[in-house]
C-alpha cells in the first residue's frame, strides 16, 4: 500500500502576517505546499491529507486544493480549538490549537497507512520525498519510524532568528534525542543559538536538524491520543502550552517503544518564517526544474 502525505496547514502564521498556506510563491503563483504534493506524487505517495482550519477551507480549496484534487486522492482534516477534547466536560480557554502533535491527531480517521508529515510552508525538495517514500514503503513498522534531517546551515533565514530541533544521532544512524534550540542565527564567526540567559553557543554548519519531515506508522495514533490527553490534563490552565510531535517521539524513544532512523537530505530547505523570506524563496523556485504552473 502506498504511503500517505500529511500536510500541516492549520497554522496562523503570526510572524508572516497573512495566510501563507495559500500565498502564491512559485513563478506560476503556486503555494509552497503544491511543490510538496507534486514531489510526493512523483515519489510514489498514494494519498494526501491536509490539516486545515474550518474557517479557511473555502479559500484553501479554491486557491490551492482544486489544482491537484484530480491528480491524487485528497482528503481534509480540521484542527480546531476543541478537536480531540471529547474527554473533557469543560473546554479550556485557548487562542490557538495545541501544536503539531494535536494537528496530526486531528487527522486520525484519515491515516491508515505509514505516512509522512510536512509543514505547509516548508519546501523540502524531491530528494527528501523520494528518500522518505522508500523508507515508508519498505522499512516503517509500528516499532520503527524515520525522519529526514537537513544540515542546519541550509535551513537558516536571512531575515531573523529561527528555532530548530537539533538532532543527536548514534553511530548506527538512529535518533537518540531532539533538542529544541531557539534564536539561531548566523554570525561572522559561525552559527549560534541563544539560551534562556542570552548566552550564545556555537553550532556546526552541518548539524542535523529536524524540519518536521517525519516518517511515521499509523499505529502512532493510539499513543498520540494517550499522550495528548495526559498533556491537556497537565496544561489545561496554560493557554500557551503546545503539544509538539518531537516531544511525543522523544517519549517513545526514552521508553524504548520505537527506534527512529535518521535519513539525510543534502538539499537546501526553504521556508517563509518571515514575510521578507518570500522573495528569497520566489527567486529559488524560479531557478528550479519544475514546470511553470505545475499542474498544467
Rosetta silent file (secondary structure, phi, psi, omega in degrees, C-alpha in Angstrom):
SEQUENCE: XXXXXXXXXXXXXXXXXXXXXXXXXXXXXXXXXXXXXXXXXXXXXXXXXXXXXXXXXXXXXXXXXXXXXXXXXXXXXXXXXXXXXXXXXXXXXXXXXXXXXXXXXXXXXXXXXXXXXXXXXXXXXXXXXXXXXXXXXXXXXXXXXXXXXXXXXXXXXXXXXXXXXXXXXXXXXXXXXXXXXXXXXXXXXXXXXXXXXXXXXXXXXXXXXXXXXXXXXXXXXXXXXXXXXXXXXXXXXXXXXXXXXXXXXXXXXXXXXXXXXXXXXXXXXXXXXXXXXXXXXXXXXXXXXXXXXXXX
SCORE:     score description
SCORE:     0.000 S_00000001
   1 L     0.000  136.231 -176.965    0.000    0.000    0.000 S_00000001
   2 L   -71.857  146.617  179.008    1.336    3.429   -0.933 S_00000001
   3 L   -71.794  165.111 -178.921    2.236    5.865    1.866 S_00000001
   4 E  -108.704  144.605  172.827    0.226    8.966    2.712 S_00000001
   5 E  -101.974  122.776  178.044    1.411   12.573    2.796 S_00000001
   6 E  -108.101  117.761 -178.236    0.066   14.565    5.752 S_00000001
   7 E  -105.885  123.763  179.956    0.353   18.337    5.340 S_00000001
   8 E   -91.576  105.450 -171.497    0.024   20.519    8.434 S_00000001
   9 L  -129.235   22.940 -177.096   -1.631   23.693    7.167 S_00000001
  10 L   -97.043    0.990 -177.516   -3.742   24.982   10.067 S_00000001
  11 L   -64.182  155.954 -177.317   -1.165   27.427   11.449 S_00000001
  12 L   -87.925  -32.178  177.279   -1.997   31.083   11.855 S_00000001
  13 L    69.756   49.436 -175.292    1.378   32.485   10.719 S_00000001
  14 L   -64.356  -36.565 -179.296    1.512   35.496   13.032 S_00000001
  15 L   -72.771  -27.431 -178.696    5.136   36.367   12.198 S_00000001
  16 L   -77.169  -34.683  177.799    4.427   36.147    8.482 S_00000001
  17 L    86.797   31.210  179.594    1.434   38.484    8.635 S_00000001
  18 L   173.874 -177.710 -177.908   -1.022   36.588    6.453 S_00000001
  19 L   -86.835   81.774 -172.557   -2.394   33.262    5.289 S_00000001
  20 L   -71.108  -14.750  178.682    0.869   31.862    3.992 S_00000001
  21 L   -60.238  -30.401 -176.544   -0.664   28.411    3.352 S_00000001
  22 L  -115.261    5.595 -177.954   -2.239   29.738    0.143 S_00000001
  23 L   -68.550  132.244  179.444    0.164   32.548   -0.714 S_00000001
  24 L   -73.270  116.237 -176.741    1.465   32.323   -4.275 S_00000001
  25 L  -114.191  -37.852 -177.409    5.238   31.828   -4.123 S_00000001
  26 L   -71.549  169.004 -177.639    6.158   29.927   -7.286 S_00000001
  27 L   -63.233  -21.139  176.485    6.608   31.502  -10.732 S_00000001
  28 L  -104.378   16.436 -179.649    3.087   30.413  -11.677 S_00000001
  29 L    82.990   20.089 -178.158    1.555   31.558   -8.387 S_00000001
  30 L   -75.560  141.006  168.668    1.936   28.167   -6.678 S_00000001
  31 L   -74.496  153.846 -177.991    1.757   27.847   -2.901 S_00000001
  32 H   -57.880  -38.667 -176.605    4.756   26.082   -1.359 S_00000001
  33 H   -64.940  -21.460  176.242    2.681   23.068   -0.349 S_00000001
  34 H   -62.509  -34.616  178.029    1.850   22.451   -4.011 S_00000001
  35 H   -67.852  -36.231  176.609    5.509   21.546   -4.529 S_00000001
  36 H   -63.361  -44.546  179.008    5.285   19.057   -1.676 S_00000001
  37 H   -64.685  -44.370 -179.647    2.239   17.407   -3.270 S_00000001
  38 H   -59.567  -46.934 -179.987    3.878   17.439   -6.714 S_00000001
  39 H   -68.709  -35.856  178.865    7.076   15.841   -5.401 S_00000001
  40 H   -64.474  -40.577  177.483    5.126   13.337   -3.300 S_00000001
  41 H   -60.955  -46.249  179.595    3.196   12.142   -6.366 S_00000001
  42 H   -63.970  -31.056 -177.407    6.472   11.669   -8.260 S_00000001
  43 H   -82.880  -10.257  175.072    7.969    9.834   -5.279 S_00000001
  44 L   106.022   15.133  173.912    5.079    7.333   -5.136 S_00000001
  45 L   -71.626  148.123 -174.976    2.747    8.581   -2.397 S_00000001
  46 L  -106.000  -14.377 -177.523   -0.840    7.462   -2.883 S_00000001
  47 E  -153.112  150.212  172.922   -2.864    9.960   -0.872 S_00000001
  48 E  -123.297  133.019  174.904   -2.584   13.443    0.600 S_00000001
  49 E  -118.357  128.042 -175.724   -4.354   14.535    3.784 S_00000001
  50 E  -116.585  122.037  178.582   -4.334   18.252    4.566 S_00000001
  51 E   -91.712  117.408  179.471   -4.966   19.560    8.072 S_00000001
  52 E  -133.657  177.969  171.571   -6.571   22.997    7.964 S_00000001
  53 L   -94.329  148.005 -178.178   -8.960   25.120    9.999 S_00000001
  54 H   -59.146  -33.899 -175.778  -12.603   25.068    9.055 S_00000001
  55 H   -71.603  -14.358  178.309  -12.630   28.854    8.582 S_00000001
  56 H  -109.581    6.163 -175.510  -10.049   28.675    5.755 S_00000001
  57 H   -58.162  -49.277 -176.011  -11.465   25.621    3.967 S_00000001
  58 H   -61.260  -47.587 -179.722  -13.239   27.534    1.207 S_00000001
  59 H   -65.141  -38.698 -178.356  -10.283   29.798    0.440 S_00000001
  60 H   -65.481  -49.091 -176.907   -7.853   26.909    0.631 S_00000001
  61 H   -67.548  -33.977 -179.679   -9.732   24.609   -1.706 S_00000001
  62 H   -70.911  -43.939 -173.763  -10.417   27.380   -4.194 S_00000001
  63 H   -87.039  -26.304 -172.899   -6.857   28.729   -4.370 S_00000001
  64 H  -128.786  -58.871 -170.330   -4.854   25.535   -3.855 S_00000001
  65 H   -56.429  -40.250 -176.428   -6.701   22.242   -3.377 S_00000001
  66 H   -61.704  -20.870 -176.687   -8.645   22.259   -6.617 S_00000001
  67 H   -70.009  -31.739 -175.103   -5.374   22.236   -8.581 S_00000001
  68 H  -123.537    3.047 -178.169   -4.375   18.715   -7.536 S_00000001
  69 L   -62.773  -21.593  176.925   -7.544   17.055   -6.231 S_00000001
  70 L   -97.159    3.376  179.730   -7.830   15.208   -9.556 S_00000001
  71 L  -101.459  -25.517 -177.993   -4.139   14.205   -9.513 S_00000001
  72 L  -155.284  145.946  176.510   -4.052   12.325   -6.186 S_00000001
  73 E   -55.162  122.746 -173.572   -6.621   11.191   -3.617 S_00000001
  74 E  -124.917  127.429  178.865   -7.064   14.275   -1.439 S_00000001
  75 E  -130.175  155.861 -177.887   -8.753   14.450    1.946 S_00000001
  76 E  -121.126  138.683  173.127   -9.145   17.228    4.518 S_00000001
  77 E  -123.871  155.455 -172.953   -8.984   17.117    8.298 S_00000001
  78 E  -122.105  125.422  176.120   -9.782   20.005   10.624 S_00000001
  79 L  -103.262  108.300  178.607   -7.787   21.196   13.601 S_00000001
  80 L  -116.503  172.405 -178.334   -9.954   23.349   15.846 S_00000001
  81 L   -58.043  -33.505 -175.373   -9.554   24.545   19.415 S_00000001
  82 L  -105.365    9.492  179.271  -11.727   21.699   20.713 S_00000001
  83 L   -60.841  133.521  177.131  -10.581   18.898   18.385 S_00000001
  84 L    65.042   22.994  178.843   -9.927   15.621   20.278 S_00000001
  85 L  -109.296   23.782 -178.332  -11.092   17.131   23.585 S_00000001
  86 L   -61.254  -21.480 -177.900  -14.213   14.973   23.947 S_00000001
  87 L   -77.025   -8.197  179.482  -12.812   13.562   27.199 S_00000001
  88 L  -100.792  138.515  175.273  -13.215   16.967   28.928 S_00000001
  89 L   -76.091  -35.296 -179.783  -16.527   18.200   30.319 S_00000001
  90 L  -126.344  124.605 -176.286  -15.380   21.809   30.107 S_00000001
  91 L   -78.895  133.591  178.980  -13.045   23.006   27.347 S_00000001
  92 L   -71.405  156.554  178.089  -10.088   25.155   28.463 S_00000001
  93 L   -70.118  132.082  176.379   -9.564   28.654   27.075 S_00000001
  94 L  -141.872  146.793  172.067   -7.282   28.737   24.033 S_00000001
  95 L   -95.808  -23.139  178.499   -6.324   31.366   21.469 S_00000001
  96 L  -149.736  163.387 -179.812   -4.940   28.779   19.045 S_00000001
  97 L   -60.864 -176.643 -164.987   -4.847   24.963   18.740 S_00000001
  98 L   -94.075   10.800  176.108   -2.440   22.764   20.666 S_00000001
  99 L   106.761 -174.110 -170.922    0.500   22.351   18.249 S_00000001
 100 H   -66.489  -36.609  177.204    1.857   19.837   15.745 S_00000001
 101 H   -63.134  -39.364  176.822    1.030   16.714   17.765 S_00000001
 102 H   -65.700  -38.789  179.189   -2.555   17.927   18.021 S_00000001
 103 H   -61.534  -44.226  178.973   -2.612   18.622   14.276 S_00000001
 104 H   -65.027  -41.396  178.101   -1.590   15.053   13.477 S_00000001
 105 H   -61.908  -30.655  178.479   -4.163   13.688   15.917 S_00000001
 106 H   -61.539  -23.734 -177.967   -6.802   15.755   14.095 S_00000001
 107 L   -98.803   14.696 -174.088   -6.225   13.555   11.034 S_00000001
 108 H   -49.272  -45.890 -174.594   -6.595   10.280   12.931 S_00000001
 109 H   -72.457  -10.013 -176.130   -9.559    8.998   10.884 S_00000001
 110 H  -102.537   -5.159 -171.427   -7.728    9.618    7.604 S_00000001
 111 L  -110.568  107.110  178.953   -4.489    7.744    8.329 S_00000001
 112 L  -130.473   15.928  173.403   -4.457    4.005    7.616 S_00000001
 113 L  -138.779  164.435  169.393   -1.003    3.623    6.024 S_00000001
 114 L   -54.064  145.744 -172.383    2.508    4.736    7.029 S_00000001
 115 E  -143.135  156.551  174.696    2.686    8.480    6.448 S_00000001
 116 E  -107.084  140.587  173.059    4.984   11.463    6.124 S_00000001
 117 E  -105.624  141.408  173.942    4.320   14.767    7.854 S_00000001
 118 E  -139.770  153.183  170.704    5.312   18.111    6.340 S_00000001
 119 E   -81.509  140.439 -177.062    4.747   21.739    7.192 S_00000001
 120 L   -63.096  -31.058 -173.190    2.642   23.540    4.587 S_00000001
 121 L  -101.436   18.485  179.168    5.029   26.488    4.356 S_00000001
 122 E  -114.679  137.074  175.325    8.275   24.497    4.030 S_00000001
 123 E  -103.475  121.897 -174.162    9.978   23.468    0.777 S_00000001
 124 L  -106.800  -28.739 -178.629   11.872   20.192    1.159 S_00000001
 125 L    93.196  151.904 -175.255   12.781   19.141   -2.380 S_00000001
 126 H   -61.006  -38.407 -177.814   12.153   15.951   -4.359 S_00000001
 127 H   -55.730  -42.093 -178.842   15.169   14.123   -2.935 S_00000001
 128 H   -64.739  -42.263 -179.875   13.706   14.269    0.575 S_00000001
 129 H   -68.661  -39.026  179.503   10.321   12.883   -0.539 S_00000001
 130 H   -64.563  -43.659  179.152   11.917   10.120   -2.587 S_00000001
 131 H   -62.268  -45.465 -177.364   14.099    9.074    0.343 S_00000001
 132 H   -71.461  -34.890  177.608   11.195    9.072    2.784 S_00000001
 133 H   -61.602  -40.384  178.239    8.848    7.258    0.397 S_00000001
 134 H   -63.378  -41.687  178.450   11.361    4.428    0.143 S_00000001
 135 H   -64.757  -46.670 -177.107   11.599    4.181    3.927 S_00000001
 136 H   -63.731  -35.516 -177.352    7.821    4.245    4.445 S_00000001
 137 H   -77.866  -29.061 -170.323    7.233    1.570    1.806 S_00000001
 138 H  -117.332  -26.598 -170.597    9.987   -0.842    2.891 S_00000001
 139 L  -121.470  -23.659 -173.138   11.126   -0.226    6.459 S_00000001
 140 L   -67.844  131.478  177.823    8.475    1.575    8.510 S_00000001
 141 E  -139.984  174.403  175.577    6.807   -0.561   11.201 S_00000001
 142 L   -60.162  -18.411 -179.945    4.978    0.093   14.495 S_00000001
 143 L  -106.901   -8.049 -178.869    8.407   -0.084   16.145 S_00000001
 144 E  -129.688  117.951  176.528   10.495    1.768   13.537 S_00000001
 145 E  -111.887  176.125  179.898    9.912    5.349   12.461 S_00000001
 146 E  -146.585  169.591  174.524   12.053    7.682   10.392 S_00000001
 147 E  -154.284  154.280  173.247   12.840   11.300    9.703 S_00000001
 148 E  -104.023  119.634  178.455   14.677   13.317    7.102 S_00000001
 149 E   -97.242  146.490  175.736   17.289   15.598    8.650 S_00000001
 150 E  -114.275  157.600  176.601   18.689   18.690    6.961 S_00000001
 151 E   -76.691  130.188 -174.634   22.005   20.425    7.563 S_00000001
 152 H   -50.081  -45.762 -176.881   21.477   23.404    9.878 S_00000001
 153 H   -62.287  -17.540  179.613   23.380   25.834    7.663 S_00000001
 154 H   -98.592   13.879 -177.929   20.982   25.080    4.803 S_00000001
 155 L  -126.857    7.357 -173.750   17.866   25.930    6.830 S_00000001
 156 L   -84.763  159.107  174.049   18.503   29.448    8.150 S_00000001
 157 L  -102.546  142.838  175.809   16.642   32.654    7.351 S_00000001
 158 L   -81.997   -2.956 -170.370   18.461   35.816    6.322 S_00000001
 159 L  -114.683   11.785  178.422   15.701   37.862    7.955 S_00000001
 160 L   156.298  173.695 -178.943   15.770   36.832   11.589 S_00000001
 161 L   -71.936  154.812  179.113   16.374   34.142   14.157 S_00000001
 162 E  -132.267  164.780  172.203   14.808   30.689   13.846 S_00000001
 163 E  -111.131  140.997 -179.927   14.136   27.704   16.095 S_00000001
 164 E  -140.491  147.969  173.281   15.310   24.239   15.093 S_00000001
 165 E   -86.652  104.623 -177.551   15.140   20.747   16.522 S_00000001
 166 E   -81.256  126.135 -172.116   18.801   19.762   16.873 S_00000001
 167 E   -99.092  135.889  169.182   19.219   16.008   16.433 S_00000001
 168 E  -102.643  128.012 -173.592   21.582   13.673   18.258 S_00000001
 169 E  -125.745  133.287  179.875   22.322   10.580   16.150 S_00000001
 170 L   -82.676  177.708 -175.025   24.155    7.414   17.241 S_00000001
 171 L   -65.493  -19.620  179.439   26.775    5.541   15.224 S_00000001
 172 L   -89.638    0.032  176.787   24.096    3.250   13.758 S_00000001
 173 L    87.428   21.399  179.505   22.199    6.191   12.297 S_00000001
 174 E  -111.704  146.094 -178.726   19.317    6.275   14.765 S_00000001
 175 E   -69.761  134.199  174.145   17.961    9.296   16.610 S_00000001
 176 E  -110.185  -21.649 -178.650   18.716    9.476   20.332 S_00000001
 177 E  -169.671  148.330  169.146   17.310   12.946   21.069 S_00000001
 178 E  -122.715  121.605 -179.703   15.821   16.101   19.561 S_00000001
 179 E  -114.206  121.994 -179.815   16.566   19.307   21.467 S_00000001
 180 E   -74.041  120.756  175.757   14.713   22.478   20.547 S_00000001
 181 E  -112.382  135.631 -175.526   17.170   25.355   20.133 S_00000001
 182 E  -115.309  165.221  177.337   15.856   28.886   19.751 S_00000001
 183 E    54.128   49.271  178.238   17.168   32.198   18.468 S_00000001
 184 E   -88.351  128.374  179.556   19.510   30.541   15.986 S_00000001
 185 E  -145.214  157.622  174.462   21.327   32.998   13.714 S_00000001
 186 E   -90.786  128.944  177.232   24.429   33.166   11.560 S_00000001
 187 E  -116.601  169.211 -179.831   27.157   35.432   12.901 S_00000001
 188 L   -56.445  -29.213 -178.397   30.568   36.326   11.379 S_00000001
 189 L  -102.214   16.081  176.056   32.210   33.570   13.455 S_00000001
 190 E   129.031 -173.481 -179.275   29.579   30.898   12.794 S_00000001
 191 E   -92.910  131.326  179.794   26.062   29.772   13.671 S_00000001
 192 E  -130.962  151.992  164.933   24.938   30.283   17.269 S_00000001
 193 E  -114.031  155.478  178.991   21.821   29.744   19.341 S_00000001
 194 E  -107.760  135.594  179.411   20.979   31.798   22.433 S_00000001
 195 L   -89.649 -173.396 -175.899   19.917   30.167   25.693 S_00000001
 196 L   -63.651  -21.928  179.211   17.489   31.456   28.331 S_00000001
 197 L   -97.042   13.181  179.135   20.254   33.622   29.811 S_00000001
 198 L    66.412   20.315  174.620   21.007   35.183   26.391 S_00000001
 199 L   -86.816  136.107 -177.935   24.318   33.316   26.236 S_00000001
 200 E   -92.792  143.621 -179.065   25.358   32.278   22.722 S_00000001
 201 E  -132.720  135.840 -176.291   26.507   28.750   21.845 S_00000001
 202 E   -75.923  139.352  172.705   28.171   27.619   18.623 S_00000001
 203 E  -123.867  140.014 -179.884   26.537   25.025   16.372 S_00000001
 204 L   -68.251  149.685 -179.143   28.305   23.295   13.497 S_00000001
 205 L   -56.429  -39.563 -175.038   27.270   24.145    9.946 S_00000001
 206 L   -97.462   17.962  176.780   26.323   20.522    9.202 S_00000001
 207 L   -55.845  126.623  178.488   24.438   19.865   12.459 S_00000001
 208 E   -72.751  131.459  179.767   21.444   17.645   11.566 S_00000001
 209 E  -129.256  151.353  177.120   18.144   19.330   12.354 S_00000001
 210 E   -88.096  131.741  176.170   14.534   18.274   12.150 S_00000001
 211 E  -115.402   30.517  178.263   12.282   20.265    9.842 S_00000001
 212 E    66.229   28.307  175.919    9.151   18.294   10.767 S_00000001
 213 E  -104.506   85.345 -174.238    9.639   15.824    7.928 S_00000001
 214 E  -103.953  148.496  170.892    8.781   12.626    9.783 S_00000001
 215 E  -111.879  110.217 -168.684    8.047    9.126    8.536 S_00000001
 216 E  -123.730  152.621  175.642    5.506    7.630   10.944 S_00000001
 217 L   -92.618  142.873 -173.959    3.444    4.472   11.290 S_00000001
 218 L   -65.994  -16.954  175.661   -0.303    4.943   11.555 S_00000001
 219 L   -67.121  -12.443  176.152   -0.381    2.906   14.779 S_00000001
 220 H   -55.453  -26.846 -173.390    1.141    6.018   16.411 S_00000001
 221 H   -58.826  -31.796  179.191   -2.395    7.378   16.777 S_00000001
 222 H   -64.469  -49.324  179.677   -3.081    5.194   19.830 S_00000001
 223 H   -69.013  -37.539 -179.035   -0.059    6.543   21.703 S_00000001
 224 H   -61.966  -43.625  179.125   -0.595   10.071   20.377 S_00000001
 225 H   -64.132  -41.163  179.555   -4.124   10.204   21.751 S_00000001
 226 H   -63.545  -48.251 -178.931   -2.968    8.899   25.122 S_00000001
 227 H   -66.625  -34.488  179.805   -0.130   11.415   25.432 S_00000001
 228 H   -65.195  -44.100  179.552   -2.346   14.277   24.278 S_00000001
 229 H   -62.168  -40.732  177.046   -4.938   13.587   26.961 S_00000001
 230 H   -64.694  -39.930  179.954   -2.206   13.474   29.607 S_00000001
 231 H   -64.224  -44.911 -179.390   -0.731   16.718   28.259 S_00000001
 232 H   -63.796  -43.358 -179.999   -4.081   18.535   28.311 S_00000001
 233 H   -61.260  -33.372  179.689   -4.857   17.421   31.844 S_00000001
 234 H   -80.694  -30.872 -169.831   -1.498   18.787   32.974 S_00000001
 235 H  -117.894   13.323 -174.707   -1.584   22.011   30.930 S_00000001
 236 L   -65.344  -17.071  176.192   -5.245   22.981   30.594 S_00000001
 237 L   -88.324   -0.828 -179.017   -4.609   26.066   32.723 S_00000001
 238 L  -113.491  101.093 -175.613   -1.864   27.280   30.362 S_00000001
 239 L   -68.292   -8.607 -179.960   -3.375   28.756   27.160 S_00000001
 240 L  -101.744   -6.942 -177.996    0.079   28.895   25.532 S_00000001
 241 L   -64.032  136.436 -179.842    1.078   25.262   26.105 S_00000001
 242 L  -127.715  140.660 -175.601    1.682   23.349   22.844 S_00000001
 243 L   -99.098   98.206 -172.603    1.785   19.614   22.220 S_00000001
 244 L   -94.348  141.590 -179.577    4.692   19.070   19.835 S_00000001
 245 H   -63.281  -36.242  177.073    5.286   15.889   17.852 S_00000001
 246 H   -59.526  -34.808  178.127    9.049   15.782   18.665 S_00000001
 247 H   -65.352  -40.357  177.389    8.157   15.569   22.367 S_00000001
 248 H   -60.744  -46.876 -178.112    5.824   12.631   21.671 S_00000001
 249 H   -68.264  -37.301  175.761    8.519   10.810   19.733 S_00000001
 250 H   -59.821  -42.341  178.698   11.136   11.564   22.380 S_00000001
 251 H   -60.099  -40.396  179.395    8.855    9.986   24.986 S_00000001
 252 H   -69.146  -36.487  177.127    8.566    6.851   22.866 S_00000001
 253 H   -64.773  -46.482 -179.413   12.330    6.716   22.354 S_00000001
 254 H   -60.981  -36.551 -179.623   13.019    7.056   26.074 S_00000001
 255 L   -82.314    2.037 -179.727   10.508    4.272   26.784 S_00000001
 256 L    58.647   31.643  177.835   12.224    2.068   24.162 S_00000001
 257 L   -87.563  -22.660  178.914    8.924    1.641   22.323 S_00000001
 258 L  -141.651  162.574  158.019   10.386    2.739   18.967 S_00000001
 259 E  -118.809  161.893 -171.283   13.624    3.453   17.219 S_00000001
 260 E  -136.090  108.497 -177.228   13.849    6.274   14.725 S_00000001
 261 E   -77.068  132.792  179.840   16.083    6.064   11.667 S_00000001
 262 E   -97.546  114.533  174.359   17.678    9.327   10.562 S_00000001
 263 E   -97.228  155.171 -173.960   17.705    9.819    6.814 S_00000001
 264 E  -124.079  140.515  173.855   19.636   12.738    5.354 S_00000001
 265 L  -115.776  130.275  176.817   18.905   15.263    2.633 S_00000001
 266 L   -82.823   -4.188 -173.082   21.734   17.255    1.040 S_00000001
 267 L   -74.678  160.429  172.678   19.229   19.777   -0.319 S_00000001
 268 L   -84.619  132.763  176.342   18.698   23.326    0.834 S_00000001
 269 L   -88.138  144.017  176.001   15.474   23.829    2.765 S_00000001
 270 E  -128.533  142.189  177.183   13.339   26.900    2.079 S_00000001
 271 E  -154.668  167.544 -178.727   10.598   28.410    4.194 S_00000001
 272 L  -120.435   66.777  175.789    8.730   31.636    4.843 S_00000001
 273 L   -63.182  -42.334  179.984    9.037   32.187    8.554 S_00000001
 274 L  -115.516  152.760  179.413    9.105   35.940    7.927 S_00000001
 275 L   -57.309  -33.118 -178.787    7.358   37.947    5.211 S_00000001
 276 L   -68.440  -17.671  178.615   10.793   39.039    3.995 S_00000001
 277 H   -71.054  -19.680 -172.831   11.665   35.406    3.245 S_00000001
 278 H   -57.138  -44.113 -177.355    9.133   35.341    0.424 S_00000001
 279 H   -64.682  -39.661  178.673   11.411   36.978   -2.145 S_00000001
 280 H   -60.705  -44.872 -179.320   14.264   34.581   -1.376 S_00000001
 281 H   -68.585  -40.267  177.929   12.016   31.558   -1.866 S_00000001
 282 H   -58.121  -45.904 -179.128   10.490   33.020   -5.027 S_00000001
 283 H   -64.117  -39.566 -179.934   13.926   33.521   -6.560 S_00000001
 284 H   -66.332  -46.808 -178.615   14.997   29.982   -5.627 S_00000001
 285 H   -62.978  -33.776 -178.901   11.876   28.312   -7.026 S_00000001
 286 H   -65.094  -21.937 -178.662   12.201   30.259  -10.277 S_00000001
 287 H   -96.609   -5.592 -176.118   15.573   28.585  -10.919 S_00000001
 288 L   -86.814  161.054 -175.071   14.450   25.016  -10.152 S_00000001
 289 L   -86.944   65.371  174.208   13.465   22.374  -12.661 S_00000001
 290 L  -120.105  145.280  175.889    9.697   22.431  -12.128 S_00000001
 291 L   -67.336  138.138  177.404    7.106   23.133  -14.834 S_00000001
 292 L   -64.093  125.264 -177.457    5.560   26.557  -14.522 S_00000001
 293 L    94.727  -17.342  177.891    2.089   26.078  -13.140 S_00000001
 294 L    58.207  -54.704 -168.680    2.949   22.513  -12.001 S_00000001
 295 L   -98.797    1.243 -177.595   -0.477   21.054  -12.841 S_00000001
 296 L   -80.529    0.000    0.000   -0.918   22.268  -16.412 S_00000001
